[in-house]
Each structure stands twice: as structure tokens, then as C-alpha cells.
């Protein structure tokens, strides 16, 4: 997983499609809460020490 890059784009992006039978949902599932928390903390640490970069995706 690449936690040193943060994508910057308009939501929803041109390449995202809504969940079938929906017009406003783009989520296809959730990460388990402990995994999500761990990733957020690692992402925050990387960015706080200046090792992250924004990548434009538009």
C-alpha cells in the first residue's frame, strides 16, 4: 500500500462509477476498523515528517 502519496482530485472523479442501482454512492465496501485506523495513523506519521506528496489525478 502506498501511504506516501495522497491523491488530489474532484469528487467524484471521471473514472469513478456509482454503486449499481444508486446515483450517489461510490463506496463498494469498508475496511475493517482496526486496519483502517492503522493505515490512517501510518499515513499521518509519513505526512507529518514530510515524506508524503500530493499527486494530482484530474
Secondary structure, 3 states (H helix, E strand, C coil): CCCCEEEECCCCCCCCCCCCCCCCCCCCCCCCHHHHHHHHHHHHHHHHCCCCEEEECC
